[in-house]
Amino acid sequence: MNSAKDIAIPDQPITLSGDAPAAEVDEIFLRLRQLKSALGKPTNADNRLVAMIAACIDEGIDTSPRILGAARRLGFDLRHTRRVLHSGIDHTWTRAADDRFGNLI
């Protein structure tokens, strides 16, 4: 049986650069839209948004402005996204001093 000490965590998570090629950004948003569609409309909109924010972070969209912008581009309410993003700090994701988020799960 593995223990937590056997899990390797990379020093630097993947971050999508601001000058990423348009094709790469399009592919990321295609995957995010597919996830949003697959999630459907659960009874708890917060849970749906948590999954989408976590996916953004996994895709390298990992700062507050970029997460909020991506969520808006995907059709989510900005105030709701901001609330869910900030309420998840230290529960679902971490936030570093440089405003970069990382998933805890």
C-alpha positions as CSV (number, residue, x, y, z in Angstrom):
1,M,0.0,0.0,0.0
2,N,1.3,3.5,-0.9
3,S,1.4,6.3,1.6
4,A,1.2,10.0,1.1
5,K,5.0,10.3,1.2
6,D,5.2,8.2,-1.9
7,I,3.2,10.7,-4.0
8,A,5.4,12.9,-6.1
9,I,4.1,16.5,-6.5
10,P,5.7,18.6,-9.3
11,D,7.5,21.7,-8.1
12,Q,5.8,23.9,-10.6
13,P,2.3,23.2,-12.0
14,I,1.6,23.8,-15.6
15,T,0.7,27.4,-16.4
16,L,-0.8,28.4,-19.7
17,S,1.4,31.3,-21.0
18,G,-0.2,34.5,-22.1
19,D,1.3,34.1,-25.5
20,A,0.1,30.5,-26.0
21,P,-0.8,29.7,-29.6
22,A,-4.4,30.3,-30.5
23,A,-4.8,26.6,-31.5
24,E,-3.7,25.5,-28.0
25,V,-6.1,27.9,-26.3
26,D,-8.9,26.7,-28.6
27,E,-8.2,23.1,-27.7
28,I,-8.3,23.9,-24.0
29,F,-11.6,25.7,-24.3
30,L,-13.0,22.8,-26.4
31,R,-12.1,20.4,-23.5
32,L,-13.6,22.8,-21.0
33,R,-16.8,23.1,-23.0
34,Q,-17.0,19.3,-23.3
35,L,-16.6,19.0,-19.5
36,K,-19.3,21.6,-18.9
37,S,-21.7,19.7,-21.2
38,A,-20.9,16.4,-19.6
39,L,-21.6,17.8,-16.2
40,G,-25.1,18.9,-17.2
41,K,-27.1,20.9,-14.8
42,P,-26.7,19.5,-11.4
43,T,-29.0,20.6,-8.6
44,N,-26.0,22.3,-7.0
45,A,-24.6,25.0,-9.3
46,D,-21.6,25.5,-6.9
47,N,-20.5,21.9,-7.5
48,R,-20.6,22.3,-11.2
49,L,-18.5,25.5,-10.9
50,V,-16.0,23.9,-8.6
51,A,-15.4,21.2,-11.2
52,M,-15.0,23.8,-13.9
53,I,-12.6,25.9,-11.8
54,A,-10.5,22.8,-11.0
55,A,-10.4,21.9,-14.7
56,C,-9.2,25.4,-15.5
57,I,-6.5,25.1,-13.0
58,D,-5.5,21.7,-14.4
59,E,-5.3,23.3,-17.9
60,G,-2.9,26.0,-16.7
61,I,-5.5,28.8,-16.3
62,D,-4.5,29.4,-12.7
63,T,-4.7,33.0,-11.6
64,S,-7.8,34.8,-10.4
65,P,-8.2,37.1,-13.5
66,R,-7.7,34.2,-15.9
67,I,-10.0,31.8,-14.1
68,L,-12.7,34.5,-13.9
69,G,-12.2,35.4,-17.6
70,A,-12.4,31.7,-18.6
71,A,-15.5,31.1,-16.5
72,R,-17.2,34.2,-18.1
73,R,-16.2,33.0,-21.6
74,L,-17.8,29.6,-20.7
75,G,-21.1,31.3,-19.7
76,F,-20.8,31.4,-15.9
77,D,-21.8,34.4,-13.8
78,L,-18.8,36.4,-12.7
79,R,-20.0,37.1,-9.1
80,H,-20.9,33.5,-8.6
81,T,-17.5,32.4,-9.9
82,R,-15.7,34.9,-7.7
83,R,-17.6,33.6,-4.6
84,V,-16.9,29.9,-5.4
85,L,-13.3,30.5,-6.3
86,H,-12.6,32.4,-3.0
87,S,-14.6,30.0,-0.8
88,G,-12.6,27.0,-2.1
89,I,-9.2,28.4,-1.0
90,D,-7.6,25.9,1.4
91,H,-10.5,23.4,0.9
92,T,-10.4,22.6,-2.8
93,W,-7.4,24.5,-4.0
94,T,-4.5,26.5,-2.7
95,R,-3.6,30.1,-3.6
96,A,0.1,31.2,-3.6
97,A,1.4,34.7,-2.9
98,D,1.7,35.3,-6.7
99,D,-2.1,34.6,-7.1
100,R,-1.5,31.2,-8.7
101,F,-4.0,28.5,-7.7
102,G,-3.3,24.8,-7.4
103,N,-5.8,22.0,-6.9
104,L,-5.6,20.0,-3.6
105,I,-7.3,17.0,-5.2
